[in-house]
Amino acid sequence: MGKVMMKVKGYECERCEHQWVPRCKDASPRVCPGCKSPYWDRPKHSK
Ligand SMILES: [Zn+2]
């Protein structure tokens, strides 16, 4: 058995701080699975 480095990229919601790992690499999440916000990648105070 060989050793492997498992690096998994995940996302963190700027709104509810929910963290999750996408199942599909190519699919970028549109909404946060936690709060269902489409603006999960943007801080609240950004205008
Ligand atoms: Zn969220």
mmCIF file of the protein (N, C-alpha, C, O) and its ligand, coordinates in Angstrom:
data_MODEL
# 
_entry.id   MODEL 
# 
loop_
_entity.id 
_entity.type 
_entity.pdbx_number_of_molecules 
1 polymer     1 
2 non-polymer 1 
# 
_entity_poly.entity_id                      1 
_entity_poly.type                           'polypeptide(L)' 
_entity_poly.nstd_linkage                   no 
_entity_poly.nstd_monomer                   no 
_entity_poly.pdbx_seq_one_letter_code       MGKVMMKVKGYECERCEHQWVPRCKDASPRVCPGCKSPYWDRPKHSK 
_entity_poly.pdbx_seq_one_letter_code_can   MGKVMMKVKGYECERCEHQWVPRCKDASPRVCPGCKSPYWDRPKHSK 
_entity_poly.pdbx_strand_id                 A 
# 
loop_
_entity_poly_seq.entity_id 
_entity_poly_seq.num 
_entity_poly_seq.mon_id 
_entity_poly_seq.hetero 
1 1  MET n 
1 2  GLY n 
1 3  LYS n 
1 4  VAL n 
1 5  MET n 
1 6  MET n 
1 7  LYS n 
1 8  VAL n 
1 9  LYS n 
1 10 GLY n 
1 11 TYR n 
1 12 GLU n 
1 13 CYS n 
1 14 GLU n 
1 15 ARG n 
1 16 CYS n 
1 17 GLU n 
1 18 HIS n 
1 19 GLN n 
1 20 TRP n 
1 21 VAL n 
1 22 PRO n 
1 23 ARG n 
1 24 CYS n 
1 25 LYS n 
1 26 ASP n 
1 27 ALA n 
1 28 SER n 
1 29 PRO n 
1 30 ARG n 
1 31 VAL n 
1 32 CYS n 
1 33 PRO n 
1 34 GLY n 
1 35 CYS n 
1 36 LYS n 
1 37 SER n 
1 38 PRO n 
1 39 TYR n 
1 40 TRP n 
1 41 ASP n 
1 42 ARG n 
1 43 PRO n 
1 44 LYS n 
1 45 HIS n 
1 46 SER n 
1 47 LYS n 
# 
loop_
_struct_asym.id 
_struct_asym.entity_id 
A 1 
B 2 
# 
loop_
_chem_comp.id 
_chem_comp.type 
_chem_comp.mon_nstd_flag 
ALA 'L-peptide linking' y 
ARG 'L-peptide linking' y 
ASP 'L-peptide linking' y 
CYS 'L-peptide linking' y 
GLN 'L-peptide linking' y 
GLU 'L-peptide linking' y 
GLY 'peptide linking'   y 
HIS 'L-peptide linking' y 
LYS 'L-peptide linking' y 
MET 'L-peptide linking' y 
PRO 'L-peptide linking' y 
SER 'L-peptide linking' y 
TRP 'L-peptide linking' y 
TYR 'L-peptide linking' y 
VAL 'L-peptide linking' y 
ZN  non-polymer         . 
# 
_pdbx_entity_nonpoly.entity_id   2 
_pdbx_entity_nonpoly.name        ? 
_pdbx_entity_nonpoly.comp_id     ZN 
# 
_pdbx_nonpoly_scheme.asym_id         B 
_pdbx_nonpoly_scheme.entity_id       2 
_pdbx_nonpoly_scheme.mon_id          ZN 
_pdbx_nonpoly_scheme.ndb_seq_num     1 
_pdbx_nonpoly_scheme.pdb_seq_num     101 
_pdbx_nonpoly_scheme.auth_seq_num    101 
_pdbx_nonpoly_scheme.pdb_mon_id      ZN 
_pdbx_nonpoly_scheme.auth_mon_id     ZN 
_pdbx_nonpoly_scheme.pdb_strand_id   A 
_pdbx_nonpoly_scheme.pdb_ins_code    . 
# 
loop_
_atom_site.group_PDB 
_atom_site.id 
_atom_site.type_symbol 
_atom_site.label_atom_id 
_atom_site.label_alt_id 
_atom_site.label_comp_id 
_atom_site.label_asym_id 
_atom_site.label_entity_id 
_atom_site.label_seq_id 
_atom_site.pdbx_PDB_ins_code 
_atom_site.Cartn_x 
_atom_site.Cartn_y 
_atom_site.Cartn_z 
_atom_site.occupancy 
_atom_site.B_iso_or_equiv 
_atom_site.pdbx_formal_charge 
_atom_site.auth_seq_id 
_atom_site.auth_comp_id 
_atom_site.auth_asym_id 
_atom_site.auth_atom_id 
_atom_site.pdbx_PDB_model_num 
ATOM   1   N  N  . MET A 1 1  ? 0.846   -1.200 0.000   1.00 0.00 ? 1   MET A N  1 
ATOM   2   C  CA . MET A 1 1  ? 0.000   0.000  0.000   1.00 0.00 ? 1   MET A CA 1 
ATOM   3   C  C  . MET A 1 1  ? 0.879   1.246  0.000   1.00 0.00 ? 1   MET A C  1 
ATOM   4   O  O  . MET A 1 1  ? 1.764   1.402  0.841   1.00 0.00 ? 1   MET A O  1 
ATOM   5   N  N  . GLY A 1 2  ? 0.623   2.103  -0.931  1.00 0.00 ? 2   GLY A N  1 
ATOM   6   C  CA . GLY A 1 2  ? 1.412   3.334  -1.018  1.00 0.00 ? 2   GLY A CA 1 
ATOM   7   C  C  . GLY A 1 2  ? 0.782   4.454  -0.223  1.00 0.00 ? 2   GLY A C  1 
ATOM   8   O  O  . GLY A 1 2  ? -0.393  4.428  0.144   1.00 0.00 ? 2   GLY A O  1 
ATOM   9   N  N  . LYS A 1 3  ? 1.610   5.421  0.018   1.00 0.00 ? 3   LYS A N  1 
ATOM   10  C  CA . LYS A 1 3  ? 1.073   6.585  0.722   1.00 0.00 ? 3   LYS A CA 1 
ATOM   11  C  C  . LYS A 1 3  ? 0.611   7.636  -0.272  1.00 0.00 ? 3   LYS A C  1 
ATOM   12  O  O  . LYS A 1 3  ? 1.247   7.874  -1.299  1.00 0.00 ? 3   LYS A O  1 
ATOM   13  N  N  . VAL A 1 4  ? -0.463  8.231  0.046   1.00 0.00 ? 4   VAL A N  1 
ATOM   14  C  CA . VAL A 1 4  ? -0.968  9.280  -0.828  1.00 0.00 ? 4   VAL A CA 1 
ATOM   15  C  C  . VAL A 1 4  ? -1.303  10.521 0.008   1.00 0.00 ? 4   VAL A C  1 
ATOM   16  O  O  . VAL A 1 4  ? -1.715  10.441 1.165   1.00 0.00 ? 4   VAL A O  1 
ATOM   17  N  N  . MET A 1 5  ? -1.106  11.647 -0.631  1.00 0.00 ? 5   MET A N  1 
ATOM   18  C  CA . MET A 1 5  ? -1.484  12.884 0.023   1.00 0.00 ? 5   MET A CA 1 
ATOM   19  C  C  . MET A 1 5  ? -2.888  13.267 -0.418  1.00 0.00 ? 5   MET A C  1 
ATOM   20  O  O  . MET A 1 5  ? -3.140  13.522 -1.595  1.00 0.00 ? 5   MET A O  1 
ATOM   21  N  N  . MET A 1 6  ? -3.761  13.301 0.512   1.00 0.00 ? 6   MET A N  1 
ATOM   22  C  CA . MET A 1 6  ? -5.126  13.658 0.173   1.00 0.00 ? 6   MET A CA 1 
ATOM   23  C  C  . MET A 1 6  ? -5.370  15.128 0.497   1.00 0.00 ? 6   MET A C  1 
ATOM   24  O  O  . MET A 1 6  ? -5.503  15.527 1.654   1.00 0.00 ? 6   MET A O  1 
ATOM   25  N  N  . LYS A 1 7  ? -5.423  15.894 -0.549  1.00 0.00 ? 7   LYS A N  1 
ATOM   26  C  CA . LYS A 1 7  ? -5.756  17.304 -0.340  1.00 0.00 ? 7   LYS A CA 1 
ATOM   27  C  C  . LYS A 1 7  ? -7.101  17.589 -0.978  1.00 0.00 ? 7   LYS A C  1 
ATOM   28  O  O  . LYS A 1 7  ? -7.287  17.462 -2.188  1.00 0.00 ? 7   LYS A O  1 
ATOM   29  N  N  . VAL A 1 8  ? -7.996  17.965 -0.153  1.00 0.00 ? 8   VAL A N  1 
ATOM   30  C  CA . VAL A 1 8  ? -9.333  18.217 -0.659  1.00 0.00 ? 8   VAL A CA 1 
ATOM   31  C  C  . VAL A 1 8  ? -9.664  19.698 -0.527  1.00 0.00 ? 8   VAL A C  1 
ATOM   32  O  O  . VAL A 1 8  ? -9.571  20.292 0.547   1.00 0.00 ? 8   VAL A O  1 
ATOM   33  N  N  . LYS A 1 9  ? -10.042 20.250 -1.628  1.00 0.00 ? 9   LYS A N  1 
ATOM   34  C  CA . LYS A 1 9  ? -10.443 21.651 -1.599  1.00 0.00 ? 9   LYS A CA 1 
ATOM   35  C  C  . LYS A 1 9  ? -11.912 21.763 -1.229  1.00 0.00 ? 9   LYS A C  1 
ATOM   36  O  O  . LYS A 1 9  ? -12.772 21.051 -1.748  1.00 0.00 ? 9   LYS A O  1 
ATOM   37  N  N  . GLY A 1 10 ? -12.155 22.658 -0.339  1.00 0.00 ? 10  GLY A N  1 
ATOM   38  C  CA . GLY A 1 10 ? -13.535 22.829 0.080   1.00 0.00 ? 10  GLY A CA 1 
ATOM   39  C  C  . GLY A 1 10 ? -13.942 24.286 -0.007  1.00 0.00 ? 10  GLY A C  1 
ATOM   40  O  O  . GLY A 1 10 ? -13.167 25.149 -0.419  1.00 0.00 ? 10  GLY A O  1 
ATOM   41  N  N  . TYR A 1 11 ? -15.148 24.528 0.384   1.00 0.00 ? 11  TYR A N  1 
ATOM   42  C  CA . TYR A 1 11 ? -15.664 25.892 0.357   1.00 0.00 ? 11  TYR A CA 1 
ATOM   43  C  C  . TYR A 1 11 ? -16.149 26.289 1.744   1.00 0.00 ? 11  TYR A C  1 
ATOM   44  O  O  . TYR A 1 11 ? -16.555 25.456 2.553   1.00 0.00 ? 11  TYR A O  1 
ATOM   45  N  N  . GLU A 1 12 ? -16.090 27.573 1.983   1.00 0.00 ? 12  GLU A N  1 
ATOM   46  C  CA . GLU A 1 12 ? -16.648 28.074 3.235   1.00 0.00 ? 12  GLU A CA 1 
ATOM   47  C  C  . GLU A 1 12 ? -17.567 29.245 2.934   1.00 0.00 ? 12  GLU A C  1 
ATOM   48  O  O  . GLU A 1 12 ? -17.204 30.166 2.202   1.00 0.00 ? 12  GLU A O  1 
ATOM   49  N  N  . CYS A 1 13 ? -18.740 29.196 3.498   1.00 0.00 ? 13  CYS A N  1 
ATOM   50  C  CA . CYS A 1 13 ? -19.728 30.236 3.268   1.00 0.00 ? 13  CYS A CA 1 
ATOM   51  C  C  . CYS A 1 13 ? -19.381 31.477 4.073   1.00 0.00 ? 13  CYS A C  1 
ATOM   52  O  O  . CYS A 1 13 ? -19.066 31.396 5.261   1.00 0.00 ? 13  CYS A O  1 
ATOM   53  N  N  . GLU A 1 14 ? -19.442 32.622 3.414   1.00 0.00 ? 14  GLU A N  1 
ATOM   54  C  CA . GLU A 1 14 ? -19.135 33.880 4.086   1.00 0.00 ? 14  GLU A CA 1 
ATOM   55  C  C  . GLU A 1 14 ? -20.294 34.330 4.968   1.00 0.00 ? 14  GLU A C  1 
ATOM   56  O  O  . GLU A 1 14 ? -20.147 35.199 5.828   1.00 0.00 ? 14  GLU A O  1 
ATOM   57  N  N  . ARG A 1 15 ? -21.411 33.733 4.739   1.00 0.00 ? 15  ARG A N  1 
ATOM   58  C  CA . ARG A 1 15 ? -22.614 34.159 5.456   1.00 0.00 ? 15  ARG A CA 1 
ATOM   59  C  C  . ARG A 1 15 ? -22.820 33.373 6.743   1.00 0.00 ? 15  ARG A C  1 
ATOM   60  O  O  . ARG A 1 15 ? -23.005 33.947 7.816   1.00 0.00 ? 15  ARG A O  1 
ATOM   61  N  N  . CYS A 1 16 ? -22.786 32.060 6.617   1.00 0.00 ? 16  CYS A N  1 
ATOM   62  C  CA . CYS A 1 16 ? -23.104 31.230 7.790   1.00 0.00 ? 16  CYS A CA 1 
ATOM   63  C  C  . CYS A 1 16 ? -21.906 30.395 8.244   1.00 0.00 ? 16  CYS A C  1 
ATOM   64  O  O  . CYS A 1 16 ? -22.015 29.598 9.176   1.00 0.00 ? 16  CYS A O  1 
ATOM   65  N  N  . GLU A 1 17 ? -20.764 30.581 7.581   1.00 0.00 ? 17  GLU A N  1 
ATOM   66  C  CA . GLU A 1 17 ? -19.532 29.872 7.927   1.00 0.00 ? 17  GLU A CA 1 
ATOM   67  C  C  . GLU A 1 17 ? -19.658 28.359 7.772   1.00 0.00 ? 17  GLU A C  1 
ATOM   68  O  O  . GLU A 1 17 ? -18.908 27.591 8.373   1.00 0.00 ? 17  GLU A O  1 
ATOM   69  N  N  . HIS A 1 18 ? -20.600 27.961 6.972   1.00 0.00 ? 18  HIS A N  1 
ATOM   70  C  CA . HIS A 1 18 ? -20.749 26.539 6.696   1.00 0.00 ? 18  HIS A CA 1 
ATOM   71  C  C  . HIS A 1 18 ? -19.634 26.085 5.757   1.00 0.00 ? 18  HIS A C  1 
ATOM   72  O  O  . HIS A 1 18 ? -19.314 26.769 4.784   1.00 0.00 ? 18  HIS A O  1 
ATOM   73  N  N  . GLN A 1 19 ? -19.058 24.947 6.050   1.00 0.00 ? 19  GLN A N  1 
ATOM   74  C  CA . GLN A 1 19 ? -17.990 24.419 5.207   1.00 0.00 ? 19  GLN A CA 1 
ATOM   75  C  C  . GLN A 1 19 ? -18.425 23.118 4.574   1.00 0.00 ? 19  GLN A C  1 
ATOM   76  O  O  . GLN A 1 19 ? -19.051 22.269 5.209   1.00 0.00 ? 19  GLN A O  1 
ATOM   77  N  N  . TRP A 1 20 ? -18.077 22.982 3.301   1.00 0.00 ? 20  TRP A N  1 
ATOM   78  C  CA . TRP A 1 20 ? -18.434 21.750 2.621   1.00 0.00 ? 20  TRP A CA 1 
ATOM   79  C  C  . TRP A 1 20 ? -17.453 21.454 1.508   1.00 0.00 ? 20  TRP A C  1 
ATOM   80  O  O  . TRP A 1 20 ? -16.737 22.332 1.029   1.00 0.00 ? 20  TRP A O  1 
ATOM   81  N  N  . VAL A 1 21 ? -17.439 20.203 1.113   1.00 0.00 ? 21  VAL A N  1 
ATOM   82  C  CA . VAL A 1 21 ? -16.569 19.764 0.029   1.00 0.00 ? 21  VAL A CA 1 
ATOM   83  C  C  . VAL A 1 21 ? -17.430 19.367 -1.165  1.00 0.00 ? 21  VAL A C  1 
ATOM   84  O  O  . VAL A 1 21 ? -18.345 18.552 -1.047  1.00 0.00 ? 21  VAL A O  1 
ATOM   85  N  N  . PRO A 1 22 ? -17.124 19.951 -2.301  1.00 0.00 ? 22  PRO A N  1 
ATOM   86  C  CA . PRO A 1 22 ? -17.918 19.635 -3.490  1.00 0.00 ? 22  PRO A CA 1 
ATOM   87  C  C  . PRO A 1 22 ? -17.678 18.204 -3.949  1.00 0.00 ? 22  PRO A C  1 
ATOM   88  O  O  . PRO A 1 22 ? -16.551 17.709 -3.909  1.00 0.00 ? 22  PRO A O  1 
ATOM   89  N  N  . ARG A 1 23 ? -18.713 17.566 -4.371  1.00 0.00 ? 23  ARG A N  1 
ATOM   90  C  CA . ARG A 1 23 ? -18.572 16.182 -4.816  1.00 0.00 ? 23  ARG A CA 1 
ATOM   91  C  C  . ARG A 1 23 ? -17.971 16.119 -6.212  1.00 0.00 ? 23  ARG A C  1 
ATOM   92  O  O  . ARG A 1 23 ? -17.228 15.197 -6.548  1.00 0.00 ? 23  ARG A O  1 
ATOM   93  N  N  . CYS A 1 24 ? -18.303 17.102 -7.002  1.00 0.00 ? 24  CYS A N  1 
ATOM   94  C  CA . CYS A 1 24 ? -17.789 17.143 -8.361  1.00 0.00 ? 24  CYS A CA 1 
ATOM   95  C  C  . CYS A 1 24 ? -16.828 18.319 -8.495  1.00 0.00 ? 24  CYS A C  1 
ATOM   96  O  O  . CYS A 1 24 ? -17.144 19.441 -8.098  1.00 0.00 ? 24  CYS A O  1 
ATOM   97  N  N  . LYS A 1 25 ? -15.662 18.054 -9.054  1.00 0.00 ? 25  LYS A N  1 
ATOM   98  C  CA . LYS A 1 25 ? -14.653 19.115 -9.174  1.00 0.00 ? 25  LYS A CA 1 
ATOM   99  C  C  . LYS A 1 25 ? -15.128 20.251 -10.071 1.00 0.00 ? 25  LYS A C  1 
ATOM   100 O  O  . LYS A 1 25 ? -14.942 21.429 -9.770  1.00 0.00 ? 25  LYS A O  1 
ATOM   101 N  N  . ASP A 1 26 ? -15.735 19.869 -11.159 1.00 0.00 ? 26  ASP A N  1 
ATOM   102 C  CA . ASP A 1 26 ? -16.072 20.859 -12.175 1.00 0.00 ? 26  ASP A CA 1 
ATOM   103 C  C  . ASP A 1 26 ? -17.257 21.732 -11.781 1.00 0.00 ? 26  ASP A C  1 
ATOM   104 O  O  . ASP A 1 26 ? -17.413 22.859 -12.250 1.00 0.00 ? 26  ASP A O  1 
ATOM   105 N  N  . ALA A 1 27 ? -18.070 21.183 -10.921 1.00 0.00 ? 27  ALA A N  1 
ATOM   106 C  CA . ALA A 1 27 ? -19.276 21.926 -10.556 1.00 0.00 ? 27  ALA A CA 1 
ATOM   107 C  C  . ALA A 1 27 ? -18.979 22.901 -9.425  1.00 0.00 ? 27  ALA A C  1 
ATOM   108 O  O  . ALA A 1 27 ? -18.642 22.503 -8.310  1.00 0.00 ? 27  ALA A O  1 
ATOM   109 N  N  . SER A 1 28 ? -19.109 24.165 -9.730  1.00 0.00 ? 28  SER A N  1 
ATOM   110 C  CA . SER A 1 28 ? -18.958 25.164 -8.678  1.00 0.00 ? 28  SER A CA 1 
ATOM   111 C  C  . SER A 1 28 ? -20.327 25.406 -8.051  1.00 0.00 ? 28  SER A C  1 
ATOM   112 O  O  . SER A 1 28 ? -21.326 25.564 -8.753  1.00 0.00 ? 28  SER A O  1 
ATOM   113 N  N  . PRO A 1 29 ? -20.358 25.432 -6.741  1.00 0.00 ? 29  PRO A N  1 
ATOM   114 C  CA . PRO A 1 29 ? -21.643 25.570 -6.058  1.00 0.00 ? 29  PRO A CA 1 
ATOM   115 C  C  . PRO A 1 29 ? -22.278 26.933 -6.305  1.00 0.00 ? 29  PRO A C  1 
ATOM   116 O  O  . PRO A 1 29 ? -21.617 27.968 -6.225  1.00 0.00 ? 29  PRO A O  1 
ATOM   117 N  N  . ARG A 1 30 ? -23.539 26.911 -6.599  1.00 0.00 ? 30  ARG A N  1 
ATOM   118 C  CA . ARG A 1 30 ? -24.251 28.171 -6.814  1.00 0.00 ? 30  ARG A CA 1 
ATOM   119 C  C  . ARG A 1 30 ? -24.770 28.729 -5.498  1.00 0.00 ? 30  ARG A C  1 
ATOM   120 O  O  . ARG A 1 30 ? -24.786 29.939 -5.271  1.00 0.00 ? 30  ARG A O  1 
ATOM   121 N  N  . VAL A 1 31 ? -25.179 27.837 -4.668  1.00 0.00 ? 31  VAL A N  1 
ATOM   122 C  CA . VAL A 1 31 ? -25.692 28.275 -3.377  1.00 0.00 ? 31  VAL A CA 1 
ATOM   123 C  C  . VAL A 1 31 ? -25.024 27.498 -2.258  1.00 0.00 ? 31  VAL A C  1 
ATOM   124 O  O  . VAL A 1 31 ? -24.511 26.396 -2.458  1.00 0.00 ? 31  VAL A O  1 
ATOM   125 N  N  . CYS A 1 32 ? -25.043 28.095 -1.082  1.00 0.00 ? 32  CYS A N  1 
ATOM   126 C  CA . CYS A 1 32 ? -24.494 27.418 0.087   1.00 0.00 ? 32  CYS A CA 1 
ATOM   127 C  C  . CYS A 1 32 ? -25.466 26.329 0.531   1.00 0.00 ? 32  CYS A C  1 
ATOM   128 O  O  . CYS A 1 32 ? -26.662 26.582 0.673   1.00 0.00 ? 32  CYS A O  1 
ATOM   129 N  N  . PRO A 1 33 ? -24.959 25.127 0.749   1.00 0.00 ? 33  PRO A N  1 
ATOM   130 C  CA . PRO A 1 33 ? -25.826 24.037 1.210   1.00 0.00 ? 33  PRO A CA 1 
ATOM   131 C  C  . PRO A 1 33 ? -26.403 24.306 2.597   1.00 0.00 ? 33  PRO A C  1 
ATOM   132 O  O  . PRO A 1 33 ? -27.425 23.743 2.988   1.00 0.00 ? 33  PRO A O  1 
ATOM   133 N  N  . GLY A 1 34 ? -25.715 25.187 3.328   1.00 0.00 ? 34  GLY A N  1 
ATOM   134 C  CA . GLY A 1 34 ? -26.154 25.464 4.690   1.00 0.00 ? 34  GLY A CA 1 
ATOM   135 C  C  . GLY A 1 34 ? -27.306 26.450 4.738   1.00 0.00 ? 34  GLY A C  1 
ATOM   136 O  O  . GLY A 1 34 ? -28.362 26.166 5.303   1.00 0.00 ? 34  GLY A O  1 
ATOM   137 N  N  . CYS A 1 35 ? -27.086 27.629 4.129   1.00 0.00 ? 35  CYS A N  1 
ATOM   138 C  CA . CYS A 1 35 ? -28.093 28.688 4.237   1.00 0.00 ? 35  CYS A CA 1 
ATOM   139 C  C  . CYS A 1 35 ? -28.760 28.974 2.906   1.00 0.00 ? 35  CYS A C  1 
ATOM   140 O  O  . CYS A 1 35 ? -29.612 29.858 2.810   1.00 0.00 ? 35  CYS A O  1 
ATOM   141 N  N  . LYS A 1 36 ? -28.379 28.236 1.889   1.00 0.00 ? 36  LYS A N  1 
ATOM   142 C  CA . LYS A 1 36 ? -28.990 28.363 0.566   1.00 0.00 ? 36  LYS A CA 1 
ATOM   143 C  C  . LYS A 1 36 ? -28.771 29.738 -0.056  1.00 0.00 ? 36  LYS A C  1 
ATOM   144 O  O  . LYS A 1 36 ? -29.516 30.157 -0.942  1.00 0.00 ? 36  LYS A O  1 
ATOM   145 N  N  . SER A 1 37 ? -27.743 30.434 0.417   1.00 0.00 ? 37  SER A N  1 
ATOM   146 C  CA . SER A 1 37 ? -27.498 31.764 -0.118  1.00 0.00 ? 37  SER A CA 1 
ATOM   147 C  C  . SER A 1 37 ? -26.636 31.692 -1.374  1.00 0.00 ? 37  SER A C  1 
ATOM   148 O  O  . SER A 1 37 ? -25.610 31.012 -1.386  1.00 0.00 ? 37  SER A O  1 
ATOM   149 N  N  . PRO A 1 38 ? -27.047 32.390 -2.423  1.00 0.00 ? 38  PRO A N  1 
ATOM   150 C  CA . PRO A 1 38 ? -26.250 32.430 -3.644  1.00 0.00 ? 38  PRO A CA 1 
ATOM   151 C  C  . PRO A 1 38 ? -25.023 33.319 -3.490  1.00 0.00 ? 38  PRO A C  1 
ATOM   152 O  O  . PRO A 1 38 ? -24.145 33.341 -4.353  1.00 0.00 ? 38  PRO A O  1 
ATOM   153 N  N  . TYR A 1 39 ? -24.976 34.038 -2.400  1.00 0.00 ? 39  TYR A N  1 
ATOM   154 C  CA . TYR A 1 39 ? -23.854 34.948 -2.166  1.00 0.00 ? 39  TYR A CA 1 
ATOM   155 C  C  . TYR A 1 39 ? -22.933 34.414 -1.081  1.00 0.00 ? 39  TYR A C  1 
ATOM   156 O  O  . TYR A 1 39 ? -22.375 35.173 -0.288  1.00 0.00 ? 39  TYR A O  1 
ATOM   157 N  N  . TRP A 1 40 ? -22.786 33.116 -1.060  1.00 0.00 ? 40  TRP A N  1 
ATOM   158 C  CA . TRP A 1 40 ? -21.987 32.477 -0.006  1.00 0.00 ? 40  TRP A CA 1 
ATOM   159 C  C  . TRP A 1 40 ? -20.522 32.850 -0.109  1.00 0.00 ? 40  TRP A C  1 
ATOM   160 O  O  . TRP A 1 40 ? -19.793 32.803 0.882   1.00 0.00 ? 40  TRP A O  1 
ATOM   161 N  N  . ASP A 1 41 ? -20.073 33.233 -1.349  1.00 0.00 ? 41  ASP A N  1 
ATOM   162 C  CA . ASP A 1 41 ? -18.650 33.523 -1.543  1.00 0.00 ? 41  ASP A CA 1 
ATOM   163 C  C  . ASP A 1 41 ? -18.366 35.018 -1.406  1.00 0.00 ? 41  ASP A C  1 
ATOM   164 O  O  . ASP A 1 41 ? -17.254 35.475 -1.669  1.00 0.00 ? 41  ASP A O  1 
ATOM   165 N  N  . ARG A 1 42 ? -19.367 35.762 -0.997  1.00 0.00 ? 42  ARG A N  1 
ATOM   166 C  CA . ARG A 1 42 ? -19.168 37.195 -0.813  1.00 0.00 ? 42  ARG A CA 1 
ATOM   167 C  C  . ARG A 1 42 ? -19.497 37.589 0.620   1.00 0.00 ? 42  ARG A C  1 
ATOM   168 O  O  . ARG A 1 42 ? -20.520 37.188 1.175   1.00 0.00 ? 42  ARG A O  1 
ATOM   169 N  N  . PRO A 1 43 ? -18.606 38.384 1.204   1.00 0.00 ? 43  PRO A N  1 
ATOM   170 C  CA . PRO A 1 43 ? -18.868 38.863 2.561   1.00 0.00 ? 43  PRO A CA 1 
ATOM   171 C  C  . PRO A 1 43 ? -20.124 39.734 2.608   1.00 0.00 ? 43  PRO A C  1 
ATOM   172 O  O  . PRO A 1 43 ? -20.538 40.314 1.604   1.00 0.00 ? 43  PRO A O  1 
ATOM   173 N  N  . LYS A 1 44 ? -20.707 39.806 3.780   1.00 0.00 ? 44  LYS A N  1 
ATOM   174 C  CA . LYS A 1 44 ? -21.956 40.552 3.928   1.00 0.00 ? 44  LYS A CA 1 
ATOM   175 C  C  . LYS A 1 44 ? -21.798 42.025 3.570   1.00 0.00 ? 44  LYS A C  1 
ATOM   176 O  O  . LYS A 1 44 ? -22.674 42.635 2.957   1.00 0.00 ? 44  LYS A O  1 
ATOM   177 N  N  . HIS A 1 45 ? -20.635 42.586 3.978   1.00 0.00 ? 45  HIS A N  1 
ATOM   178 C  CA . HIS A 1 45 ? -20.487 44.037 3.873   1.00 0.00 ? 45  HIS A CA 1 
ATOM   179 C  C  . HIS A 1 45 ? -19.926 44.476 2.520   1.00 0.00 ? 45  HIS A C  1 
ATOM   180 O  O  . HIS A 1 45 ? -19.543 45.635 2.357   1.00 0.00 ? 45  HIS A O  1 
ATOM   181 N  N  . SER A 1 46 ? -19.874 43.569 1.555   1.00 0.00 ? 46  SER A N  1 
ATOM   182 C  CA . SER A 1 46 ? -19.379 43.970 0.252   1.00 0.00 ? 46  SER A CA 1 
ATOM   183 C  C  . SER A 1 46 ? -20.521 44.537 -0.587  1.00 0.00 ? 46  SER A C  1 
ATOM   184 O  O  . SER A 1 46 ? -21.572 43.916 -0.746  1.00 0.00 ? 46  SER A O  1 
ATOM   185 N  N  . LYS A 1 47 ? -20.286 45.715 -1.108  1.00 0.00 ? 47  LYS A N  1 
ATOM   186 C  CA . LYS A 1 47 ? -21.325 46.295 -1.943  1.00 0.00 ? 47  LYS A CA 1 
ATOM   187 C  C  . LYS A 1 47 ? -20.748 46.698 -3.284  1.00 0.00 ? 47  LYS A C  1 
ATOM   188 O  O  . LYS A 1 47 ? -21.470 47.211 -4.138  1.00 0.00 ? 47  LYS A O  1 
HETATM 189 ZN ZN . ZN  B 2 .  ? -24.164 29.602 4.137   1.00 0.00 2 101 ZN  A ZN 1 
# 
